[in-house]
Amino acid sequence: MSKPRQPARQKAAAPALPIEVDARRLPPLGMPPATFLRDYWQKRPLLIRNAFPDYLSPIQPEDLAGLACEEAALSRIVMHDRDTDHWSVRHGPFDEAEFPGMPHQDWTLLVQDVDKWDADVAGLIDAFDFLPRWRIDDIMVSFAAPGGSVGAHVDQYDVFLLQAQGHRRWQIDACVATGNGASPLAFRNDVEIKLLREFTPSHEWLLGPGDMLYLPPGVPHHGVAEDACLTFSVGMRAPSAAELLGDFVDTLAADADEALRYADPDLQPAGDPAQIDDAAMTRAIEALNLLRMNDPERLGDWFGRFITLYRNAGEVLAGATPRSRIEVEWDLEHGGQLWRHPYSRMAWRKAGRGAQLYVNGQDSTLPLRDARIIANAAMLDGQAYAALSETGRDRVIELLGSGHYNLQMPGDDEDDVAQDSHDGTRQ
């Protein structure tokens, strides 16, 4: 006699992932980086309390205001009139005399690339070394007076919003994402900046110093200062498919051999002289394939050049009086250090038994070990320089001559060295 059938067991639903964690015991994510990348990166937002416990901002609001007065800095002020809901934007550089007379509320000063100007701010990037360095764009710093905001908006790239000083109230709509083919959101047409026409928050938090909000692309969000505050925005570089395609096609076209052409040696008498038939389309595809668009090595070299140049706000220029190699090597042997220019972006890629080093859109072939060392080091001292092969040392000297390094000797004033770096930059 057969036993009665038992009802099938329902599979237990996986527990929902938290949208808020405390990271004091495991900063800055509150979990291993691999877990964060698996569960949250480009998937869902996360509020991270105590991402940087007891955080003290390395810069003050007056430092940011001073930077916004620099000709080469990228800055803007966003103001909001609550009574009329009018938004206005002004771009720097600003006159420092105007800051003492600014209103006590409802305005925000934003400065891009602060990591290129302040070494302590740049040091924050080391906390994000679980991400490829070439994916990180910059650290934007904003000062907001009470009530200051830039309105409800979306970003099409990943961003980490670290509260550095004061308090900011963040609202997000975790139910809406505009990436991966989702419906685009509607924007207001009465303001200079892309603000959402409608915004219905699903979550709201008050962040204090050391708290951090991670947002994947396409999540609507709105931050308002509760008191005078500083917020650091660590933004990613995320080129659109159109940007990638456009640059790659331009590269292919520039390098193409004029002898590579559409050809039809197998042409048959035309049944209809006005028709583009299947055979013609096959030949057109074959002509495009002659450009080797799917060659992994060619794609890799193009992407390395593209991504180290993409969204680079400053162009590195050679100094006026380069030192000779003998002088540079003597200096390195006696305590000198080569500090990378803040706008010098580097990455490397394996190529056969060696590697390709990419520096601001230029590539060179190096031993793999040299490429690793040069691309990862913000500073090369005499010991690190001596450890390179002859080929690697040649490349470093070339990069120094092109302005990608600044030589600093013991006793040099760090502010003077930093200013020398920016003097060798064109915006």
C-alpha positions in Angstrom: 0.0 0.0 0.0 1.5 3.3 -1.1 2.0 6.1 1.5 0.0 9.2 1.0 2.0 12.0 -0.8 3.4 14.6 1.5 2.9 18.2 0.5 5.9 19.7 -1.2 8.0 21.8 1.1 8.2 25.4 0.1 11.6 26.8 -0.3 12.3 29.3 2.5 12.7 32.8 1.1 16.1 34.3 1.4 16.3 36.9 4.1 16.2 40.5 2.9 19.5 42.3 2.8 19.8 45.2 5.2 19.8 48.7 3.8 21.6 50.0 6.9 24.7 48.6 8.6 27.1 49.8 11.4 30.7 49.6 10.3 32.5 50.5 13.5 33.9 47.0 13.9 34.7 46.6 10.2 35.2 50.0 8.5 34.5 51.3 5.9 31.8 48.9 4.6 30.7 47.0 7.7 31.4 43.8 5.8 34.2 42.2 3.7 34.6 44.0 0.4 33.8 40.8 -1.5 30.4 40.7 0.2 29.7 44.4 -0.5 30.6 43.9 -4.2 28.4 40.8 -4.4 25.3 42.1 -2.7 25.3 45.9 -3.1 27.7 47.2 -5.8 25.5 48.5 -8.7 22.5 46.6 -7.2 21.1 48.4 -4.1 21.9 51.4 -1.9 23.4 51.1 1.6 23.7 53.4 4.5 26.9 52.7 6.4 27.0 54.2 9.9 30.5 54.8 11.3 32.1 54.0 8.0 34.9 56.2 9.3 34.5 56.2 13.1 35.1 59.5 14.8 36.0 61.1 11.5 37.6 64.6 11.5 37.6 66.5 8.2 41.1 67.2 6.9 39.8 70.5 5.5 37.6 73.3 6.8 34.9 75.3 5.0 37.2 78.3 4.7 39.8 76.0 3.0 37.1 75.0 0.4 36.1 78.6 -0.1 39.8 79.5 -0.7 40.1 76.7 -3.2 37.0 77.9 -5.1 38.8 81.2 -5.7 41.6 79.5 -7.7 41.4 79.9 -11.4 42.2 76.3 -12.1 39.6 74.8 -9.6 36.3 73.6 -10.9 33.7 75.1 -8.5 30.0 76.3 -8.5 27.5 77.7 -6.1 23.9 76.4 -6.1 21.3 78.6 -4.4 17.6 77.9 -3.7 14.8 80.4 -3.0 12.3 78.5 -0.9 9.5 81.0 -1.5 9.6 80.8 -5.3 11.3 77.4 -5.6 13.8 79.0 -7.9 17.2 77.4 -8.3 20.3 79.3 -9.6 23.9 78.2 -10.4 27.0 80.3 -10.6 30.4 79.0 -11.7 33.8 79.9 -10.2 36.4 81.1 -9.7 34.9 83.3 -7.0 36.1 86.4 -5.2 36.9 85.5 -1.6 35.4 88.9 -0.5 31.9 87.6 -1.4 31.8 84.7 1.0 31.4 86.7 4.2 28.3 88.2 2.8 26.6 85.0 1.7 23.2 84.2 3.1 22.9 82.2 6.3 20.9 79.4 4.6 19.9 77.6 1.4 23.1 77.6 -0.6 25.8 75.1 -1.4 29.4 75.5 -2.6 30.7 72.5 -4.6 34.4 72.0 -5.7 35.4 69.1 -8.0 38.8 67.3 -7.8 39.7 68.4 -4.3 41.8 65.2 -4.0 44.1 66.8 -6.7 44.6 69.8 -4.5 44.8 68.4 -1.0 46.9 65.3 -0.1 44.9 64.6 3.0 41.7 64.4 1.0 43.4 62.3 -1.6 44.5 59.9 1.2 40.8 59.0 1.6 40.9 57.1 -1.7 43.1 54.4 -0.2 40.1 53.3 1.8 38.4 52.3 -1.5 41.3 50.1 -2.8 38.8 47.3 -3.2 37.8 49.0 -6.4 40.0 49.5 -9.5 41.8 52.8 -9.0 41.0 53.8 -12.6 37.3 53.5 -11.8 37.5 56.3 -9.3 37.0 59.8 -10.8 37.5 62.3 -8.0 36.5 63.5 -4.6 34.1 66.4 -4.8 33.6 68.4 -1.6 30.6 70.4 -0.9 29.9 73.0 1.9 26.3 73.6 2.6 24.8 76.3 4.8 21.7 75.2 6.8 19.0 74.2 4.3 21.6 74.0 1.5 20.9 71.4 -1.2 21.4 70.7 -4.9 17.8 69.3 -5.2 16.5 65.9 -5.9 18.4 64.3 -8.7 20.0 61.0 -10.0 23.6 60.2 -10.9 24.5 57.7 -13.6 27.5 56.4 -11.8 28.3 54.9 -8.4 28.9 57.4 -5.6 29.9 57.2 -1.9 28.7 60.2 0.1 30.8 60.6 3.2 29.6 63.1 5.9 32.8 64.9 7.0 31.4 67.7 9.2 28.0 68.7 10.4 24.8 66.9 9.5 22.9 66.3 6.3 19.5 64.7 5.9 19.4 62.3 3.0 16.2 61.0 1.3 16.4 58.3 -1.4 13.9 56.4 -3.5 15.1 52.8 -3.4 12.2 51.7 -5.5 13.3 53.4 -8.6 16.4 52.8 -10.7 17.0 54.2 -14.1 19.9 52.0 -15.3 19.8 48.8 -17.3 17.0 49.9 -19.6 14.5 51.1 -16.9 12.2 53.9 -17.8 14.0 57.3 -17.6 12.8 59.8 -15.1 11.3 63.2 -16.0 13.3 66.4 -15.2 12.2 69.9 -14.5 12.5 72.3 -17.5 12.6 75.5 -15.5 16.0 75.1 -13.8 19.6 75.1 -15.0 20.5 71.8 -13.4 18.8 68.4 -14.0 16.4 68.2 -11.1 13.6 65.6 -10.8 10.1 66.7 -11.6 8.7 64.2 -9.1 10.5 62.6 -6.1 8.9 60.2 -3.6 11.4 59.0 -1.0 11.3 55.5 0.4 14.0 56.0 3.0 15.2 59.0 5.0 18.3 59.3 7.3 20.3 61.9 9.2 24.0 61.4 8.6 26.7 62.7 11.0 30.5 62.8 10.7 31.8 59.4 9.6 28.5 58.1 8.2 28.5 57.2 4.5 25.8 56.6 2.0 26.5 54.4 -1.0 24.3 54.8 -4.1 24.4 52.8 -7.3 23.6 54.4 -10.6 20.1 55.7 -11.1 18.9 55.9 -7.6 17.0 59.2 -7.0 18.3 61.1 -3.9 18.0 64.4 -2.2 20.3 65.8 0.5 19.6 68.8 2.7 22.0 70.3 5.3 20.6 70.4 8.8 23.4 72.7 9.9 26.6 74.0 8.2 28.2 70.9 6.9 30.9 69.4 4.6 30.1 66.3 2.5 32.7 64.3 0.5 31.5 62.7 -2.7 33.7 59.9 -4.0 32.4 59.5 -7.6 33.2 56.8 -10.1 34.0 57.0 -13.8 31.4 55.3 -15.9 31.6 56.1 -19.6 28.4 55.5 -21.5 28.2 52.9 -24.3 27.9 55.8 -26.8 31.2 57.4 -25.4 33.0 54.0 -25.6 31.8 53.3 -29.1 32.5 56.8 -30.4 36.0 56.9 -29.1 36.8 53.3 -30.3 35.4 54.0 -33.8 37.4 57.2 -34.0 40.6 55.3 -33.0 39.9 52.6 -35.6 39.2 55.2 -38.3 42.4 57.1 -37.5 44.5 54.0 -37.6 42.8 52.4 -40.6 44.8 51.5 -43.7 43.3 53.2 -46.8 44.0 50.0 -48.7 41.3 48.2 -46.6 38.1 48.7 -48.6 34.8 47.3 -49.6 35.4 44.7 -52.4 33.2 42.5 -54.6 35.4 40.3 -56.8 32.5 37.8 -56.7 30.0 40.2 -58.1 27.2 38.8 -60.2 25.0 40.6 -62.8 22.5 42.8 -60.9 18.9 41.6 -61.0 17.8 45.1 -59.8 20.5 47.8 -60.1 18.9 49.8 -57.3 18.8 46.9 -54.7 21.3 46.5 -51.8 21.2 42.7 -51.6 22.3 40.2 -49.0 25.6 39.6 -50.7 26.4 43.4 -50.6 25.7 43.5 -46.9 27.9 40.4 -46.3 30.7 42.3 -48.1 30.1 45.4 -46.0 30.5 43.4 -42.8 33.6 41.7 -44.1 35.1 45.2 -44.9 34.4 46.3 -41.3 35.9 43.1 -39.9 39.2 44.0 -41.7 39.6 46.6 -38.9 40.0 43.8 -36.4 37.4 45.3 -34.0 37.3 42.1 -31.9 41.0 41.8 -31.5 41.5 41.6 -27.7 44.9 43.2 -27.7 43.8 46.1 -29.8 40.7 46.5 -27.7 42.8 46.4 -24.5 45.3 49.0 -25.7 42.5 51.3 -26.8 40.6 50.9 -23.5 43.8 51.5 -21.4 44.5 54.8 -23.3 40.8 55.8 -23.2 40.1 55.2 -19.5 43.3 57.0 -18.2 42.2 60.0 -20.2 38.5 59.9 -19.7 37.0 62.7 -17.5 40.5 64.0 -16.6 39.9 67.6 -15.6 43.5 68.7 -16.1 46.2 68.2 -18.7 49.7 67.5 -17.4 52.4 69.8 -18.9 56.2 69.6 -18.9 58.1 71.9 -16.6 60.1 74.7 -18.0 63.6 73.6 -16.8 63.9 69.8 -16.7 66.8 68.4 -14.7 69.3 66.0 -16.3 69.0 62.3 -15.6 72.3 62.3 -13.7 71.1 65.1 -11.4 67.7 63.4 -10.8 69.4 60.1 -9.9 71.8 61.8 -7.6 68.9 63.5 -5.9 67.1 60.2 -5.5 70.1 58.6 -3.9 70.2 61.5 -1.4 66.6 61.4 -0.1 64.8 62.8 -3.1 61.3 61.6 -3.9 59.3 61.6 -7.2 55.7 62.5 -6.4 53.1 61.8 -9.1 51.3 64.8 -10.5 47.7 64.9 -9.1 46.2 64.8 -12.6 48.4 61.9 -13.8 46.2 58.8 -14.2 47.9 55.4 -14.6 46.8 51.8 -15.1 48.5 48.7 -16.5 47.4 45.6 -18.4 49.2 42.3 -19.1 50.5 41.9 -22.6 52.2 38.6 -23.4 55.0 38.1 -20.8 55.2 41.8 -20.1 52.7 44.6 -19.6 51.4 47.8 -21.1 51.5 50.9 -18.9 48.9 53.6 -19.6 49.5 57.2 -18.5 46.9 59.8 -19.5 46.1 58.2 -22.8 49.7 57.2 -23.7 50.9 53.6 -23.6 54.4 52.0 -23.3 55.7 48.4 -23.0 57.4 47.5 -19.7 58.3 44.4 -17.7 55.2 43.4 -15.7 56.8 44.1 -12.3 57.8 47.6 -13.4 54.3 48.4 -14.7 52.8 47.3 -11.4 55.2 49.4 -9.3 54.9 52.6 -11.4 51.1 52.4 -11.8 50.4 51.8 -8.1 52.9 54.2 -6.5 51.9 57.8 -5.8 55.6 58.3 -4.8 58.9 56.8 -5.9 61.9 57.1 -3.7 65.4 56.2 -4.5 65.0 52.6 -3.4 61.8 52.1 -5.5 63.5 53.7 -8.5 66.6 51.5 -8.2 64.4 48.4 -8.0 63.1 49.1 -11.5 64.6 47.6 -14.6 66.6 49.8 -16.9 63.5 50.0 -19.1 61.3 51.0 -16.2 63.8 53.7 -15.1 63.9 55.0 -18.6 60.1 55.4 -18.6 60.1 57.1 -15.2 62.6 59.7 -16.5 60.5 60.3 -19.5 57.4 60.8 -17.4 59.3 63.2 -15.1 60.3 65.2 -18.2 56.7 65.3 -19.3 55.5 66.6 -16.0 54.0 63.5 -14.5 56.3 63.6 -11.5 57.6 66.4 -9.3 60.9 66.0 -7.6 60.8 66.8 -3.9 64.0 67.0 -1.7 64.1 66.8 2.1 63.3 70.2 3.5 61.3 71.4 0.5 58.1 73.2 1.4 55.1 70.9 0.6 52.9 73.8 -0.3 55.4 75.0 -2.9 55.7 71.5 -4.3 51.9 71.2 -4.6 51.7 74.6 -6.3 54.4 73.5 -8.8 52.3 70.5 -9.6 49.3 72.7 -10.4 51.4 75.2 -12.3 52.1 72.2 -14.7 48.4 71.7 -15.3 46.1 73.0 -18.0 42.3 72.8 -17.4 
